[in-house]
Amino acid sequence: MKKVISSSVAFILAFLTFFSFTNVSFANNNTPSISAEFAVLMDYETGKVLYDKNSDKKLYPASTTKIWTAYIVLKNVSNLNQVIKIENMPAVEGSSMYLKDGESFTIKELLDSLLIHSSNDVAVVLANYISGSIEKFAELMNSEAKAIGTKNTHFTNPHGLPDENHYTTAYDMALMARESMSNKIFREIVKTPSIKYKATEAYPYERYFLNTNKFLGSKEKINYRAKEIDINYDIVDGIKTGFTDDAGKCLLSSAVKDNMRVISAVFKSSGNELYLDSRTIIDYGLENFTNSTVVDKSKLIDTIDVKFTKQGKLVYEPLHSYKVVLSKGNKKEEYKTKVNLDKINLPIKKGDKVGNLEVYKGNVVESTIDLVATDNLDSSFSFITENKLISNILKITLVALVLLVIIFIYLVIAKKIRKKNKSHRKNKNIYRLDSKMKKRRR
């Protein structure tokens, strides 16, 4: 009996050992296995996480930090052709544009070098230009990151050079990548294969830089699905690499296929495994999920009649469309919408919130979208409020009418009181006379 039990235990242990080495997942055999320590795949439209590996664990972002630096610059600069003159340039280690005192570049040229070549010296110049110091710029980076929903991020510099207090998570970086890719200029820069700069008096050589992201053109090979293929991947359109000894190899990627964009964040990988891991989860997402439009902004424009207005009706629409992510092959779920309009307070300007649209999945509200006016809506009597002289005359007239009504009411009440008092005195006199007559009869 003991031999039978020992044999059974040995078999079970061998069985478990086998599966521990083959990376089989009982939960979902379709979920990929990657070598990187941290990763997340996010749907760009909805922000839904499609793949997760330690996505909330603390990590060092290295030069992927620069996507957020660029985002902050783009948000705070109105003229990208503004020229910055390089002065008192400090020494900055790591990847560099080799900026020299006396040179001048536009903000756009510096952003190109920051994101394409990953220039640390450029990050310092831009941070000082925006905020006056690295410390102040880091505060701005942190406040903006928190504003979009990051929870475990703290930046101390604009370039990502090692600092134990400069950290984030794969999920937070995917959020920042998603936000950054919403900027058209940012999106154009990060997909650019190369850049070059003419020689200057201070630096008499042409600068030519290839994009550090090998997805954008490298002919180096990776072994993917039992085939040797180029790292170059034509559905990828950015965004940024990173590397330090502590951070390992890092890559944020954006890929688009069949009208679906995904954001991949892979951290602490090694060598070209970085691109193998990134492509693995990108393809997993695009092959297994699709997004469906539940609310199409252009198809939900509606109107409501409003009396005493110049336009006669309020025209409104959802602020944005609403999509959901579905597993391919699953039946599309039914969604319903309900319009809730606010009380109309004139005037209404184009873009003003006028209500909300509730999106129901079954009986549960899954999302609420603002409804906004598509045009102005003005009162038919707006000329009165717009003309101060007329408005003041009307106000004075109204006050005078109110006073006259009050005086009239007062006079009417006073007249009634006098009449009542007079009647009371007359009745009293009659009573006295009647009393005297009775006494005389006695």
C-alpha positions in Angstrom: 0.0 0.0 0.0 2.9 2.4 0.9 4.5 1.6 -2.4 1.3 2.5 -4.3 1.0 5.9 -2.4 4.7 6.7 -3.0 4.3 5.9 -6.7 1.3 8.2 -6.9 3.0 11.1 -5.2 6.0 10.7 -7.4 3.8 10.8 -10.5 2.0 13.9 -9.4 5.3 15.7 -8.6 6.7 14.7 -12.0 3.5 15.9 -13.6 3.6 19.3 -11.9 7.3 19.7 -12.6 6.8 19.1 -16.3 4.1 21.8 -16.6 6.2 24.2 -14.6 8.8 24.1 -17.2 6.5 24.2 -20.2 4.8 27.5 -19.1 1.3 26.1 -19.7 -1.5 28.2 -18.3 -4.6 26.4 -17.3 -6.6 29.6 -17.1 -6.1 30.5 -20.8 -4.0 28.5 -23.1 -4.1 31.4 -25.6 -2.3 33.9 -23.2 1.3 34.3 -24.3 4.4 33.9 -22.2 7.2 36.5 -22.5 10.6 36.8 -20.9 10.3 40.5 -19.8 9.6 41.1 -16.1 6.9 43.7 -16.6 4.4 44.2 -19.5 1.0 45.5 -20.3 -1.0 45.7 -23.5 -3.7 48.4 -23.6 -6.5 49.2 -26.1 -5.9 52.8 -27.2 -9.6 53.7 -27.7 -10.9 52.4 -24.4 -7.9 52.0 -22.1 -8.9 48.4 -21.4 -6.0 46.2 -20.5 -5.7 43.2 -22.8 -2.5 41.6 -21.4 -0.9 42.0 -18.0 2.4 40.8 -16.4 3.3 42.6 -13.2 1.8 45.8 -14.6 1.5 47.5 -11.2 5.0 46.6 -9.9 7.5 49.4 -9.4 10.1 49.7 -12.2 12.7 52.2 -13.6 11.5 53.6 -16.9 14.9 54.8 -18.3 14.5 56.9 -21.5 10.9 56.0 -22.0 10.6 58.9 -19.5 11.1 61.2 -22.5 7.7 60.6 -23.9 6.2 62.4 -20.9 8.8 65.2 -21.2 7.8 65.7 -24.8 4.1 65.7 -23.9 4.6 68.3 -21.3 6.6 70.5 -23.7 3.9 70.2 -26.4 1.2 71.0 -23.9 3.0 74.2 -22.7 4.4 75.6 -26.0 2.2 77.3 -28.6 4.9 78.0 -31.2 7.2 75.1 -32.1 9.2 77.4 -34.3 10.4 79.3 -31.2 14.2 79.3 -31.2 16.2 78.3 -28.2 19.8 79.4 -27.9 22.1 77.0 -26.1 23.9 78.7 -23.2 25.8 77.4 -20.2 25.2 73.8 -21.3 26.0 71.4 -18.5 27.6 68.0 -19.0 24.9 65.3 -19.3 25.9 61.7 -19.5 24.4 59.1 -21.8 22.9 59.5 -25.2 23.4 63.0 -26.5 22.9 65.4 -29.3 26.2 67.0 -28.3 24.7 70.5 -27.9 27.2 73.3 -27.8 27.0 76.8 -26.3 26.1 79.3 -29.1 24.0 76.9 -31.2 20.3 77.6 -31.8 17.5 75.2 -32.5 13.7 75.4 -32.7 11.7 73.6 -30.1 10.5 71.2 -32.9 14.1 70.3 -33.8 14.9 69.6 -30.2 11.8 67.5 -29.8 12.8 65.4 -32.8 16.2 64.7 -31.2 14.6 64.0 -27.8 12.2 61.3 -29.1 14.1 59.9 -32.1 17.7 59.9 -30.9 16.8 59.9 -27.2 19.1 62.9 -26.4 19.6 63.5 -22.6 21.1 66.9 -23.1 18.0 68.0 -25.1 15.8 66.9 -22.2 17.7 69.2 -19.8 17.4 72.2 -22.2 13.7 71.7 -22.8 12.9 71.2 -19.1 14.8 74.4 -18.1 13.1 76.3 -20.9 9.6 75.3 -19.8 10.0 75.5 -16.0 13.3 77.2 -15.2 14.8 74.2 -13.5 14.8 70.4 -13.5 13.1 70.2 -10.1 10.2 72.4 -11.2 9.8 70.5 -14.4 9.7 67.2 -12.6 6.9 68.6 -10.4 5.0 69.5 -13.5 5.6 66.0 -14.9 4.2 64.4 -11.7 1.1 66.6 -11.5 0.3 66.0 -15.2 0.8 62.2 -14.8 -1.5 62.1 -11.8 -4.1 64.1 -13.7 -4.5 61.3 -16.3 -4.9 58.6 -13.6 -1.4 57.2 -12.9 -1.1 55.8 -9.4 2.5 54.7 -8.8 4.7 57.2 -10.7 7.2 59.7 -9.5 9.7 61.5 -11.8 12.7 63.4 -10.6 14.2 64.3 -14.0 13.2 64.7 -17.7 15.5 62.0 -19.2 15.3 58.9 -17.1 18.9 58.6 -15.9 19.2 56.5 -12.8 17.6 57.8 -9.6 16.0 55.5 -7.0 13.2 58.1 -6.6 12.5 58.1 -10.3 10.1 55.2 -10.9 6.8 54.1 -12.5 4.9 51.0 -13.5 4.1 49.3 -16.9 0.5 50.3 -16.5 1.2 53.9 -15.8 3.7 54.2 -18.7 1.0 52.7 -21.0 -1.4 55.4 -19.8 1.2 58.1 -20.5 2.0 56.6 -23.9 -1.8 56.5 -24.7 -2.1 60.2 -23.7 0.9 61.3 -25.6 -0.2 59.5 -28.8 -3.3 61.6 -28.8 -1.1 64.6 -29.8 -0.8 64.7 -33.6 2.7 66.3 -33.6 4.0 63.7 -31.1 2.6 60.9 -33.2 4.3 62.2 -36.3 7.7 62.5 -34.6 7.8 59.1 -33.0 7.2 57.3 -36.3 10.0 59.2 -38.1 12.8 56.8 -39.1 15.7 59.3 -39.0 16.7 63.0 -38.7 19.7 65.1 -39.5 21.0 68.5 -38.6 23.3 70.8 -40.6 26.8 71.6 -39.2 27.0 74.7 -37.1 29.9 77.0 -36.2 30.1 75.5 -32.8 29.7 71.9 -34.0 31.1 71.6 -37.6 29.7 68.2 -38.4 26.4 67.0 -39.8 24.3 65.3 -37.1 22.5 62.2 -38.4 20.4 60.0 -36.1 18.4 56.8 -36.7 15.3 56.2 -34.6 16.3 54.0 -31.7 13.1 51.9 -32.2 14.1 48.9 -34.3 10.4 48.2 -35.2 10.7 51.2 -37.6 13.1 49.7 -40.1 15.7 47.3 -38.6 16.6 44.2 -40.7 18.0 42.5 -37.7 16.3 39.1 -37.1 14.2 37.5 -34.3 12.9 34.0 -34.1 9.1 34.4 -34.0 6.7 31.5 -34.3 9.5 29.2 -35.4 10.6 31.6 -38.2 13.5 34.0 -38.6 11.8 37.4 -39.4 12.9 41.0 -39.5 12.4 43.1 -36.4 10.9 45.8 -38.6 7.1 45.6 -38.2 5.0 47.7 -40.6 2.0 48.0 -38.3 4.1 49.7 -35.6 4.1 53.5 -35.7 6.2 54.4 -32.6 6.9 55.2 -29.8 10.1 55.0 -27.6 12.9 52.9 -26.3 14.9 53.0 -23.0 17.8 51.4 -21.4 19.9 51.5 -18.2 21.6 48.7 -16.3 18.9 48.9 -13.5 16.0 49.3 -15.9 17.1 46.8 -18.5 15.7 47.1 -22.1 12.4 49.0 -22.3 10.0 49.7 -25.1 6.7 51.4 -25.6 5.0 50.6 -28.9 1.9 51.7 -30.8 0.5 49.4 -33.4 -2.6 49.7 -35.7 -4.4 47.0 -37.6 -8.0 46.7 -38.8 -8.9 50.1 -37.2 -7.7 49.0 -33.8 -4.7 50.6 -32.1 -3.0 49.0 -29.2 -0.3 50.4 -26.8 2.4 47.9 -25.7 4.6 48.6 -22.7 7.5 46.1 -22.1 10.1 46.6 -19.4 13.2 44.9 -18.2 13.8 42.6 -21.1 17.2 41.9 -22.8 18.7 42.2 -26.2 16.3 41.7 -29.1 14.0 39.7 -26.8 12.6 43.1 -26.2 11.1 43.1 -29.7 10.1 39.5 -29.6 8.2 40.1 -26.3 6.6 43.3 -27.7 5.5 41.7 -31.0 4.2 38.7 -29.1 1.7 40.7 -27.0 0.9 43.1 -29.8 -0.2 40.2 -32.1 -2.0 38.5 -29.2 -4.1 41.6 -28.7 -4.9 42.2 -32.3 -5.6 38.6 -33.1 -7.9 37.9 -30.1 -9.8 41.2 -29.6 -11.7 43.8 -31.5 -13.3 47.1 -30.6 -16.9 47.9 -31.4 -18.5 51.3 -31.6 -21.5 51.5 -29.2 -22.1 55.2 -29.5 -21.2 56.9 -32.8 -21.1 60.6 -32.1 -22.0 61.5 -35.7 -25.2 59.4 -35.6 -26.6 60.7 -32.3 -27.1 64.4 -33.2 -30.5 65.4 -32.0 -32.7 68.5 -31.4 -35.2 69.9 -29.0 -37.6 72.9 -29.7 -36.9 75.9 -27.4 -39.4 78.8 -27.4 -38.5 82.4 -27.3 -35.0 81.8 -28.9 -33.6 83.1 -32.2 -32.7 79.6 -33.4 -35.9 77.9 -32.3 -34.2 74.7 -31.3 -31.2 73.3 -29.4 -29.0 71.0 -31.4 -26.8 68.7 -29.3 -24.5 65.6 -29.7 -22.3 63.4 -27.5 -18.9 64.8 -26.6 -17.2 61.7 -28.1 -18.0 58.3 -29.4 -17.9 55.3 -27.2 -16.3 51.9 -28.0 -16.0 48.7 -26.2 -13.4 45.9 -26.5 -14.8 42.4 -27.3 -13.1 39.0 -27.6 -13.2 37.9 -31.2 -15.9 35.2 -31.8 -18.0 36.3 -28.8 -21.5 37.4 -29.5 -21.9 41.2 -29.5 -23.7 42.4 -26.4 -26.7 44.7 -26.5 -26.2 48.3 -25.3 -28.9 50.9 -24.8 -28.7 54.7 -24.4 -30.7 57.2 -22.4 -30.6 61.0 -23.0 -30.8 63.3 -19.9 -31.1 67.0 -20.8 -30.3 69.7 -18.2 -32.7 72.6 -17.6 -32.1 75.1 -20.4 -30.5 78.4 -19.2 -30.0 80.9 -22.0 -27.7 81.8 -23.6 -26.0 78.6 -24.5 -22.7 78.6 -26.4 -21.4 76.1 -28.8 -19.7 73.3 -26.8 -21.5 74.0 -23.6 -22.7 70.9 -21.7 -26.4 70.6 -21.9 -27.0 67.1 -20.4 -25.6 63.6 -20.5 -26.0 60.3 -22.3 -26.1 57.2 -20.2 -24.8 54.0 -21.9 -26.5 50.9 -20.5 -25.2 47.3 -20.7 -28.2 45.4 -19.6 -29.6 47.4 -16.6 -26.2 48.7 -15.5 -24.8 52.1 -16.5 -21.5 51.4 -18.1 -20.5 54.9 -19.1 -21.8 58.5 -19.0 -21.0 60.9 -21.8 -21.6 64.6 -21.8 -24.0 66.0 -24.3 -22.9 69.3 -25.8 -24.5 72.1 -27.9 -23.4 72.0 -31.5 -24.2 75.7 -32.0 -25.1 78.8 -30.0 -28.7 79.2 -28.7 -29.8 82.8 -27.9 -32.9 84.3 -26.4 -35.2 86.3 -28.7 -34.9 89.1 -26.1 -31.2 89.0 -25.9 -31.0 92.6 -27.3 -32.4 93.8 -24.0 -29.6 92.3 -21.9 -26.9 93.1 -24.5 -27.9 96.9 -24.5 -26.9 98.3 -21.1 -28.9 101.5 -21.6 -32.1 99.7 -22.5 -31.5 97.2 -19.7 -31.0 99.9 -17.1 -34.2 101.8 -18.2 -36.2 98.6 -18.0 -34.8 97.8 -14.6 -35.8 101.3 -13.3 -39.2 101.0 -14.9 -39.7 97.6 -13.3 -38.8 99.0 -9.9 -41.1 101.9 -10.4 -44.0 99.6 -11.3 -43.4 97.4 -8.3 -43.4 100.6 -6.1 -46.7 101.8 -7.7 -48.3 98.4 -7.1 -47.2 98.4 -3.5 -48.5 102.0 -3.0 -51.8 101.0 -4.7 -52.2 98.0 -2.5 -51.4 100.1 0.6 -54.0 102.8 -0.4 -56.7 100.1 -1.0 -56.0 98.5 2.4 -56.0 101.9 4.1 -59.3 102.8 2.5 -60.9 99.6 3.7 -59.6 100.2 7.2 -61.0 103.7 7.3 -64.3 102.5 6.0 -64.4 99.8 8.5 -63.6 102.2 11.4 -66.3 104.6 10.2 -68.9 101.9 10.1 -67.8 100.7 13.5 -68.2 104.2 15.0 -71.7 104.6 13.4 -72.9 101.3 14.8 -71.6 102.4 18.2 -73.5 105.7 18.1 -76.7 103.9 17.1 -76.3 101.5 20.0 -75.9 104.4 22.5 -79.0 106.2 21.1 -81.0 103.1 21.4 -79.9 102.6 25.0 -81.0 106.1 25.9 -84.5 105.6 24.2 -85.0 102.5 26.3 -84.2 104.3 29.6 -86.7 107.1 28.8 -89.5 104.6 28.2 -89.0 103.1 31.6 
